[in-house]
Amino acid sequence: MPRRKQVGNPLAAAIVGVVIAGMGVYLIVRGDSEVARVFGTLLIVFGAAGAIANLWLRGRLRR
């Protein structure tokens, strides 16, 4: 069976996820409205989830 083709760089995508989560933290800390807190929380959740998924994918593709 042919080897699966790797598309993109999972480590770079994980770094982008951490940056997105950092933007969410910034919105929560600096934002004074409820909308900023909700949007910041969503950025943290999805940014962290993307980073974790990409790190897991990176480990899985190395095998």
Backbone as ProteinMPNN parsed JSONL, in Angstrom:
{"seq_chain_A": "MPRRKQVGNPLAAAIVGVVIAGMGVYLIVRGDSEVARVFGTLLIVFGAAGAIANLWLRGRLRR", "coords_chain_A": {"N_chain_A": [[0.832, -1.177, 0.0], [0.573, 2.234, -0.83], [2.371, 4.942, 0.718], [0.87, 7.397, 2.862], [0.304, 10.713, 1.792], [1.751, 13.58, 3.165], [0.295, 16.599, 3.953], [1.021, 19.904, 4.293], [2.402, 21.403, 7.313], [2.269, 20.085, 10.383], [3.393, 21.021, 12.812], [3.812, 23.763, 12.42], [1.153, 24.519, 12.086], [0.228, 23.948, 14.639], [1.588, 25.885, 16.105], [0.365, 28.16, 15.113], [-2.18, 27.706, 16.164], [-1.645, 28.051, 18.909], [-0.976, 30.755, 18.899], [-3.433, 31.854, 18.165], [-4.948, 31.127, 20.41], [-3.614, 32.706, 22.259], [-4.371, 35.23, 21.355], [-7.022, 35.133, 22.101], [-6.775, 35.132, 24.903], [-5.725, 37.688, 25.227], [-7.924, 39.217, 24.348], [-9.766, 38.648, 26.38], [-8.471, 39.68, 28.632], [-8.005, 42.41, 27.971], [-10.399, 43.265, 26.893], [-13.444, 44.93, 27.59], [-16.058, 44.368, 27.288], [-18.868, 42.115, 27.206], [-19.113, 40.7, 24.851], [-16.494, 40.632, 23.881], [-15.353, 38.964, 25.786], [-16.717, 36.538, 25.351], [-16.032, 35.992, 22.667], [-13.26, 35.873, 22.98], [-13.04, 33.628, 24.639], [-13.972, 31.647, 22.888], [-11.935, 31.788, 20.958], [-9.774, 30.876, 22.488], [-10.583, 28.241, 23.109], [-10.935, 26.978, 20.544], [-8.479, 27.533, 19.344], [-6.638, 26.271, 21.083], [-7.587, 23.633, 20.88], [-7.1, 23.125, 18.173], [-4.301, 23.321, 18.152], [-3.568, 21.179, 19.835], [-4.662, 19.019, 18.405], [-3.135, 19.149, 16.065], [-0.546, 18.696, 17.03], [-0.882, 16.08, 17.934], [-1.419, 14.869, 15.501], [1.014, 15.305, 14.238], [2.72, 13.657, 15.744], [1.59, 11.22, 15.121], [1.985, 11.002, 12.369], [4.691, 10.677, 12.198], [5.322, 8.061, 12.684]], "CA_chain_A": [[0.0, 0.0, 0.0], [1.417, 3.438, -0.874], [2.407, 5.783, 1.906], [0.004, 8.566, 2.814], [0.997, 11.964, 1.508], [1.578, 14.587, 4.202], [-0.04, 17.912, 3.409], [1.236, 20.951, 5.28], [3.308, 21.161, 8.424], [1.467, 20.095, 11.611], [4.006, 21.826, 13.869], [3.488, 25.164, 12.119], [-0.266, 24.7, 12.367], [0.088, 23.968, 16.096], [2.053, 27.197, 16.555], [-0.715, 29.093, 14.775], [-3.229, 27.482, 17.159], [-1.238, 28.678, 20.169], [-1.09, 32.205, 18.696], [-4.865, 32.171, 18.199], [-5.349, 31.057, 21.812], [-3.061, 33.902, 22.897], [-5.243, 36.349, 20.998], [-8.213, 35.01, 22.95], [-6.408, 35.597, 26.245], [-5.613, 39.14, 25.137], [-9.273, 39.784, 24.29], [-10.398, 38.529, 27.694], [-7.803, 40.573, 29.579], [-8.14, 43.815, 27.59], [-11.762, 43.605, 26.493], [-14.312, 45.279, 28.705], [-17.437, 44.009, 26.982], [-19.208, 40.691, 27.286], [-18.855, 40.119, 23.529], [-15.057, 40.359, 23.814], [-15.073, 37.78, 26.617], [-17.242, 35.344, 24.674], [-15.2, 35.753, 21.493], [-11.955, 35.457, 23.492], [-13.163, 32.237, 25.096], [-14.045, 30.794, 21.702], [-10.602, 31.729, 20.364], [-8.94, 30.006, 23.324], [-11.02, 26.845, 22.975], [-10.646, 26.433, 19.219], [-7.039, 27.62, 19.109], [-5.977, 25.202, 21.832], [-7.983, 22.353, 20.297], [-6.361, 22.975, 16.92], [-2.894, 23.059, 18.463], [-3.458, 19.815, 20.367], [-4.926, 18.081, 17.306], [-2.008, 19.146, 15.131], [0.583, 18.016, 17.668], [-1.208, 14.654, 17.905], [-1.248, 14.451, 14.114], [2.455, 15.298, 13.965], [3.257, 12.43, 16.327], [1.056, 10.06, 14.416], [2.572, 10.913, 11.03], [6.114, 10.319, 12.287], [5.473, 6.603, 12.78]], "C_chain_A": [[0.887, 1.254, 0.0], [1.303, 4.252, 0.416], [1.484, 6.986, 1.75], [0.826, 9.835, 2.594], [0.698, 12.965, 2.624], [1.344, 15.94, 3.542], [0.147, 18.941, 4.51], [2.209, 20.526, 6.371], [2.509, 21.227, 9.723], [2.071, 20.936, 12.732], [3.715, 23.312, 13.651], [2.02, 25.453, 12.409], [-0.522, 24.727, 13.871], [0.535, 25.315, 16.655], [0.992, 28.255, 16.256], [-1.872, 28.937, 15.769], [-2.905, 28.119, 18.496], [-1.341, 30.203, 20.05], [-2.552, 32.636, 18.752], [-5.382, 32.12, 19.636], [-4.816, 32.265, 22.579], [-3.874, 35.148, 22.571], [-6.518, 36.325, 21.827], [-7.944, 35.477, 24.367], [-6.317, 37.119, 26.258], [-7.001, 39.793, 25.113], [-9.955, 39.732, 25.647], [-9.789, 39.537, 28.668], [-8.086, 42.044, 29.246], [-9.566, 44.228, 27.235], [-12.643, 43.887, 27.692], [-15.769, 44.92, 28.442], [-17.633, 42.494, 27.082], [-18.928, 39.991, 25.954], [-17.375, 39.769, 23.392], [-14.707, 39.127, 24.641], [-15.551, 36.49, 25.951], [-16.371, 34.988, 23.469], [-13.802, 35.292, 21.908], [-11.964, 34.015, 23.962], [-13.228, 31.277, 23.917], [-12.679, 30.676, 21.025], [-9.683, 30.811, 21.163], [-9.294, 28.545, 23.093], [-10.614, 26.27, 21.618], [-9.164, 26.507, 18.868], [-6.283, 26.508, 19.811], [-6.327, 23.829, 21.251], [-7.252, 22.097, 18.978], [-4.894, 22.663, 17.155], [-2.698, 21.632, 18.951], [-3.661, 18.791, 19.252], [-3.746, 18.012, 16.342], [-0.763, 18.513, 15.737], [0.355, 16.505, 17.694], [-0.988, 14.101, 16.495], [0.227, 14.377, 13.749], [3.083, 14.028, 14.531], [2.798, 11.196, 15.596], [1.682, 9.89, 13.044], [4.045, 10.521, 11.07], [6.336, 8.813, 12.318], [5.672, 5.977, 11.442]], "O_chain_A": [[1.854, 1.321, 0.759], [0.277, 4.242, 1.096], [1.331, 7.528, 0.656], [1.912, 9.991, 3.152], [-0.46, 13.175, 2.985], [2.112, 16.363, 2.678], [-0.502, 18.857, 5.553], [2.762, 19.426, 6.341], [2.107, 22.316, 10.134], [1.329, 21.511, 13.529], [3.406, 24.032, 14.6], [1.686, 26.52, 12.924], [-1.4, 25.457, 14.332], [-0.083, 25.831, 17.587], [0.758, 29.148, 17.071], [-2.477, 29.93, 16.171], [-3.789, 28.669, 19.151], [-1.75, 30.87, 21.001], [-2.869, 33.676, 19.329], [-6.17, 32.976, 20.04], [-5.501, 32.789, 23.458], [-4.043, 36.022, 23.421], [-7.034, 37.375, 22.212], [-8.784, 36.144, 24.973], [-6.783, 37.764, 27.198], [-7.225, 40.802, 25.781], [-10.651, 40.674, 26.025], [-10.508, 40.174, 29.438], [-8.374, 42.836, 30.144], [-9.899, 45.412, 27.273], [-12.596, 43.171, 28.692], [-16.625, 45.15, 29.296], [-16.678, 41.717, 27.045], [-18.548, 38.82, 25.936], [-17.038, 38.72, 22.843], [-13.857, 38.332, 24.24], [-14.859, 35.472, 25.99], [-16.016, 33.825, 23.274], [-13.222, 34.419, 21.263], [-11.017, 33.267, 23.719], [-12.609, 30.213, 23.944], [-12.302, 29.596, 20.569], [-8.903, 30.054, 20.585], [-8.411, 27.708, 22.903], [-10.017, 25.196, 21.552], [-8.649, 25.635, 18.168], [-5.402, 25.876, 19.228], [-5.461, 22.961, 21.144], [-6.834, 20.971, 18.706], [-4.306, 21.843, 16.45], [-1.765, 20.951, 18.527], [-2.921, 17.811, 19.162], [-3.399, 16.934, 15.859], [0.001, 17.858, 15.028], [1.294, 15.733, 17.498], [-0.443, 13.011, 16.32], [0.64, 13.473, 13.022], [3.894, 13.39, 13.86], [3.547, 10.227, 15.469], [1.891, 8.763, 12.595], [4.587, 10.075, 10.059], [7.431, 8.344, 12.009], [5.815, 4.758, 11.347]]}, "name": "protein", "num_of_chains": 1, "seq": "MPRRKQVGNPLAAAIVGVVIAGMGVYLIVRGDSEVARVFGTLLIVFGAAGAIANLWLRGRLRR"}
